[in-house]
Amino acid sequence: MIFHKTSLKLAGLYLAVMMTISIFFSVTIYQVSVQELERGLRRPLPVFSANGPGFSSQVRDVFIEQRTQSYEEAKDKLIAKLLLINGVILILGGGLSYYLALRTLKPIEDAHEAQSAFAANASHELRTPITAMRSENEVALMDPDLTLEEAKQQLQSNIEELEKLTALSEGLLSLAQAEGAQLNKERVLVSDVTALVAERMRLAAEAKNVTLNIKVPKGIAIFVNKTAAVEILAVLVDNAIKYSSKEGKITISAVANETIDIRVTDTGPGIPKDVQAHIFDRFYRADSSRTKQQIGGYGLGLAIAKGLADANDCKLSVTSTEGKGSTFVLSAPKFVA
């Protein structure tokens, strides 16, 4: 409703500007046309004479009257046409102005809705561990037979919930930094980036017995922020490890096209078509669609990767087939010497 009213106000402003220009030109055209008509009206008449060759005074008066009448009719027709034109402009301009207002405000409306959804989701995610801690502590305090061991278990549970809150707050901070990042770009070898990612994710892959293969030609360079590129690929590999079954396989490869396409391919359960459109949304999780396992996290990883990719003038996309795994592609600009 708020944006509808704003759209009407903006459409009214557009229409006012449009009609002001139209009326200005209409007045100008009218004035110029009238001047030309008056110039024609002031042209000398044929020679009139009561005696001898020429026209009689009666003929002269009729001629003048007809010319004056033609002048008045021409003015009336001109006014009518200008009014008609301005009426058409008013009607068509009103519709066009409203359309342009909607187009202008659409990104703002989308951003407002995204911000509202983000605030609601963040509040929900923050409230969940806090509510859990409060409930558990209240139950523990009401138990008169609470033992030391049980109290320690309760404190341990509180620490776990606090760790979740810490992870969430760090994720939110990283997301905010990614979306507003001003990154210094440089020449970066893809092989260097993938080597750093492989080393960082080695323990996580080994813990799940997932094989991590690197198939990147040496010498391929991209123009990005190196730290951001490492973070993006680390998120993609971490995501692939989480959703891969034990003894799965993850491959990082690179192909030089118009851009350098760095691909992270897994052998997981794949992503349904309807989920792929939302996979980079904040707080979006599709655990039930991809795997029967309970996957931790808050659905911020891919959103952070997307924000960093945008800040690097890169494109992040996904292709997937259910039951056959997924491929995330980071398309980065080539380094041009």
C-alpha positions in Angstrom: 0.0 0.0 0.0 2.8 2.4 0.9 4.6 1.8 -2.4 1.3 2.0 -4.3 0.8 5.5 -2.9 4.4 6.4 -3.6 4.0 5.1 -7.2 0.9 7.3 -7.7 2.8 10.4 -6.4 5.8 9.7 -8.6 3.5 9.1 -11.6 1.8 12.4 -10.9 5.2 14.1 -10.8 6.2 12.5 -14.1 2.8 13.5 -15.7 3.2 17.0 -14.4 6.6 17.4 -16.0 5.3 15.8 -19.2 2.2 18.1 -19.4 4.3 21.2 -18.6 6.5 20.4 -21.6 3.5 19.6 -23.8 1.7 22.8 -22.8 4.8 24.9 -23.3 5.3 23.6 -26.8 1.5 23.9 -27.5 1.6 27.6 -26.5 4.7 28.2 -28.6 3.1 26.5 -31.6 -0.1 28.5 -31.2 1.7 31.8 -31.0 3.9 31.1 -34.0 0.9 29.9 -36.0 -1.2 32.9 -35.1 1.6 35.2 -36.1 1.8 33.6 -39.5 -2.0 33.8 -39.9 -2.0 37.5 -38.9 0.8 38.1 -41.4 -1.3 36.5 -44.1 -4.2 38.7 -43.0 -2.2 41.8 -43.3 -1.1 41.1 -46.9 -2.1 43.9 -49.3 -5.5 43.4 -51.0 -6.0 43.6 -54.8 -6.7 47.0 -56.1 -10.3 48.1 -55.5 -11.8 51.0 -57.5 -15.4 52.3 -57.7 -14.8 53.4 -61.3 -12.7 51.8 -63.9 -10.8 48.5 -63.6 -10.7 46.8 -60.2 -13.2 45.5 -57.8 -16.1 47.3 -56.3 -16.2 48.2 -52.6 -18.9 45.6 -52.0 -16.6 42.9 -53.4 -13.8 44.2 -51.3 -15.8 44.0 -48.1 -16.9 40.5 -48.9 -13.3 39.5 -49.6 -12.1 41.0 -46.3 -14.9 39.3 -44.4 -14.1 35.9 -45.8 -10.4 36.3 -45.1 -11.2 37.3 -41.5 -13.6 34.4 -41.1 -11.0 32.0 -42.5 -8.5 33.5 -40.0 -10.8 32.9 -37.0 -11.7 29.4 -38.2 -8.0 28.5 -38.6 -7.4 29.7 -35.0 -10.3 27.7 -33.7 -9.1 24.5 -35.5 -5.6 25.0 -34.2 -6.8 25.4 -30.7 -9.0 22.3 -31.1 -6.1 20.2 -32.4 -3.8 21.4 -29.7 -6.4 20.5 -27.0 -6.9 17.1 -28.6 -3.2 16.4 -28.7 -2.7 17.5 -25.1 -5.7 15.3 -24.1 -4.2 12.3 -25.7 -0.8 13.1 -24.1 -2.6 13.4 -20.7 -4.3 10.0 -21.1 -1.3 8.1 -22.6 1.1 10.0 -20.4 -0.8 9.1 -17.3 -0.5 5.4 -18.1 3.1 5.7 -19.1 4.0 7.7 -16.0 2.5 5.1 -13.7 4.3 2.3 -15.6 7.6 4.2 -15.3 7.0 4.9 -11.6 6.4 1.2 -10.9 9.6 0.4 -12.8 11.5 3.0 -10.9 10.3 1.9 -7.5 10.5 -1.9 -8.2 14.1 -2.3 -7.1 13.5 -0.2 -4.0 10.4 -2.2 -3.2 12.3 -5.5 -3.7 15.1 -4.2 -1.5 12.6 -3.2 1.2 10.9 -6.6 1.1 14.3 -8.4 1.2 15.3 -6.2 4.2 12.0 -7.0 6.0 12.4 -10.7 5.3 16.0 -10.6 6.4 15.1 -8.8 9.6 12.4 -11.4 10.3 14.6 -14.3 9.6 17.5 -12.9 11.6 15.2 -12.3 14.5 13.8 -15.8 14.3 17.3 -17.4 14.1 18.5 -15.3 17.0 15.5 -16.0 19.1 15.6 -19.8 18.7 18.9 -20.5 20.7 18.0 -17.8 23.3 14.6 -19.4 23.9 16.2 -22.8 24.1 18.7 -21.7 26.7 16.0 -19.9 28.8 13.7 -22.9 28.7 16.4 -25.4 29.7 17.7 -23.1 32.5 14.2 -22.6 33.9 13.6 -26.3 34.0 17.0 -26.9 35.6 16.4 -24.3 38.3 13.0 -25.8 39.1 14.5 -29.2 39.8 15.3 -29.4 43.5 17.3 -32.6 42.9 19.6 -31.1 40.3 23.0 -32.8 40.6 26.4 -31.3 39.8 26.7 -33.5 36.8 23.4 -32.4 35.5 24.3 -28.8 36.1 27.5 -29.3 34.1 25.5 -30.8 31.3 23.2 -27.8 31.3 26.1 -25.4 31.2 27.5 -27.4 28.3 24.2 -27.1 26.5 24.3 -23.4 27.1 27.8 -23.2 25.6 26.6 -25.0 22.5 23.7 -22.6 22.0 26.1 -19.6 22.6 28.4 -21.1 19.9 25.4 -21.1 17.5 24.7 -17.5 18.3 28.4 -16.6 17.7 28.3 -18.4 14.4 25.1 -16.6 13.4 26.4 -13.2 14.4 29.7 -13.8 12.5 27.7 -14.9 9.5 25.5 -11.8 9.6 28.6 -9.6 9.9 30.3 -11.4 7.0 27.2 -11.0 4.9 27.0 -7.3 5.6 30.7 -6.8 4.8 30.3 -8.8 1.5 27.3 -6.8 0.3 29.0 -3.4 1.0 32.6 -4.5 0.2 35.0 -2.3 -1.8 37.6 -4.8 -2.8 41.1 -4.2 -4.2 41.6 -6.4 -7.2 44.9 -7.9 -8.5 46.3 -10.6 -10.7 45.6 -13.9 -9.0 46.6 -17.4 -10.2 43.7 -19.8 -10.1 46.0 -22.6 -9.0 47.1 -20.5 -6.0 43.5 -19.9 -4.9 42.5 -23.5 -5.3 45.6 -24.7 -3.4 44.7 -22.5 -0.4 41.1 -23.7 -0.5 42.2 -27.3 -0.6 44.5 -26.9 2.3 41.8 -25.1 4.4 39.1 -27.8 3.6 41.4 -30.8 3.9 40.5 -31.8 7.5 36.8 -31.3 6.8 37.0 -33.6 3.8 39.1 -36.2 5.6 36.6 -36.2 8.5 33.9 -37.3 6.1 36.2 -39.4 3.9 35.5 -37.2 0.9 38.0 -37.0 -1.9 39.0 -33.5 -3.0 40.5 -33.4 -6.5 42.1 -30.3 -8.1 42.2 -30.1 -11.9 43.3 -26.5 -12.6 45.8 -25.7 -15.4 48.8 -23.7 -14.3 49.2 -20.1 -15.5 45.5 -19.2 -15.7 45.1 -15.8 -14.0 42.0 -13.9 -12.9 41.5 -10.2 -11.9 39.9 -10.4 -8.4 40.5 -9.9 -4.7 42.5 -12.9 -3.7 41.1 -13.2 -0.2 37.5 -12.9 -1.4 38.1 -15.5 -4.2 39.4 -17.9 -1.5 36.4 -17.3 0.7 34.0 -17.9 -2.2 35.5 -21.2 -3.2 35.9 -22.3 0.4 32.1 -21.7 0.9 31.4 -23.8 -2.2 33.7 -26.6 -1.2 32.4 -26.6 2.4 28.8 -26.7 1.1 29.8 -29.6 -1.2 31.4 -31.5 1.7 28.3 -31.0 3.9 25.9 -32.4 1.4 28.1 -35.2 0.0 27.7 -38.7 1.3 30.7 -40.4 2.9 33.4 -41.4 0.4 32.0 -38.9 -2.0 34.1 -37.0 -4.6 34.6 -33.2 -5.1 36.4 -31.8 -8.1 37.7 -28.2 -8.5 38.4 -27.4 -12.1 38.9 -24.3 -14.3 38.1 -23.6 -17.9 39.1 -20.5 -19.9 36.3 -19.0 -22.0 35.3 -15.4 -22.3 35.7 -15.5 -18.5 37.6 -18.0 -16.3 35.0 -20.5 -15.1 36.1 -22.2 -11.8 33.8 -25.2 -11.1 33.2 -27.0 -7.9 31.5 -30.4 -8.8 30.2 -32.8 -6.2 28.6 -36.3 -6.3 25.9 -35.4 -3.8 22.1 -35.9 -4.2 21.7 -32.8 -6.4 19.4 -29.8 -6.1 15.8 -29.8 -7.3 14.9 -27.3 -10.0 12.5 -25.2 -7.8 15.3 -24.9 -5.1 18.0 -23.7 -7.5 16.3 -20.3 -8.0 16.6 -19.7 -4.2 19.9 -21.3 -3.4 21.7 -18.0 -3.0 19.0 -16.4 -0.8 19.8 -15.4 2.7 18.6 -18.0 5.4 17.5 -20.3 2.6 18.1 -24.0 3.5 16.9 -27.0 1.6 18.2 -29.9 3.7 15.1 -32.0 3.2 15.3 -31.6 -0.6 19.0 -32.5 -0.9 19.6 -35.0 1.8 18.0 -36.9 4.7 20.9 -35.8 7.0 20.5 -32.9 9.3 22.9 -30.2 8.0 23.9 -27.5 10.4 24.2 -23.8 9.6 21.9 -20.9 9.0 21.7 -20.7 5.2 24.1 -17.7 5.0 27.2 -19.3 3.4 26.0 -19.2 -0.3 24.5 -15.7 0.3 27.9 -14.5 1.5 29.6 -16.2 -1.5 27.2 -14.5 -3.8 27.8 -11.1 -2.2 31.6 -11.5 -2.5 31.2 -12.6 -6.1 29.1 -9.5 -7.0 31.7 -7.3 -5.3 34.4 -8.9 -7.5 32.4 -8.4 -10.7 32.1 -12.2 -10.9 29.0 -14.4 -11.5 28.1 -17.3 -9.3 25.7 -19.9 -10.7 24.7 -23.5 -10.2 23.6 -26.4 -12.4 22.3 -29.6 -10.8 20.5 -32.8 -11.5 18.8 -34.7 -8.7 20.7 -37.9 -7.9 23.7 -36.9 -10.0 25.3 -34.1 -8.0 25.8 -30.4 -8.5 28.2 -28.0 -10.1 28.7 -24.5 -8.8 30.5 -22.1 -11.2 32.4 -19.0 -10.3 32.9 -17.0 -13.5 35.7 -14.5 -12.9 37.1 -11.9 -15.3 40.4 -12.7 -17.0 43.5 -10.8 -16.1 44.5 -8.6 -19.0 48.1 -7.3 -18.8 
